[in-house]
Amino acid sequence: MFSPRFKQTSDLIQLVHAGLNKKLVKAMDPYFDKKCHGLGVEFPKAKKKIQAPFLGWFAKTHGMLAGNIAYRLYLRLSPANAGITRSLEPSELLAVSRAVEVLYPELTITHNETDGLIEINRIYGLFEAIKDHRVVNYTCSRCGDAFIKEASQASRNCPWCALSSRVGSANYKVA
């Protein structure tokens, strides 16, 4: 059986390959460079600049939808940290990112595109914002479901209700 430190380093290497930027990897483990020296771990270069961890993408309805989907998937994968009282473990971030990619590929930004709404750096930033109470839980005034939104945001409806009032159906709801 591998040690927990080896597992964490292995998960961080997988996060690098999934596109997590160097600054965020170092925030998760300040000694990552020293641990991986000589292993040939290189941070991938994106062809287009993805503005990642800040929450500007989350302010719009579709961004809030993608963020809420990632949050709900995380709650299913890690119910013990439902209140987001600690930072995500590398394995949790990897699991949420992969789940979003597999279940909702139309929402995902890949390394070489900027067409989607969410990717691993944005997921990390979203969960850090939840931990710091910049993003809070709220109850939808229309359907009564819980959802997350920026603390300063005036929206009273969840993104599913906001979209269904525009389009007539809510296709992305994750129970």
C-alpha positions, 0 to 999 in steps of 0.5 A: 500500500502506498503512503498518503504522501505518495498518493497526494503527490500522485494525485497532484501530478494527475491534476497537472495533467488535467490542466491545474495551473502551477499557482494552484498546485503550489497552493495545494502543496508548496513543496510539489516542485521539490517532490517532483524534481527529476520526474519530468512533470511539466505544466501544460501550456494552454493555446488560449488564455483561460481566465480561471479562478476568479468568479466572473464566469460564475456571475452569469446564469450558465456559469452559475449552472455549471458551478452548481452542477460541480458543487452537487457532484462534489456533495455526492462524492464527498458528503463528509465535507458538505459545508466545505470547511476545508480545502478540497483534497487533490483526489476530490478535485480530480474526481469532481473535475472528471465527473463534470467532464464525463457527465457534462462534456458540453460544459467543460473547457479543454486545455486548447479551447475556451468554449465551455464554462467550467474547467479544473482551475475554475472548480478549484476557485469556486470551492475556495470561494465557498470555503471563504464564504464569498459563495453561499448556499441559498434557497430558490424563491421559485422551486425551493431547491438549495443552490450556491451563488455569490454572496453579493449577487442579487439573484433569488432564483436557482440557475435551473429556474432562471433558465427554465423561465427563459427556455421552458425546461430545465435539462441539467438538474442534478438531484 
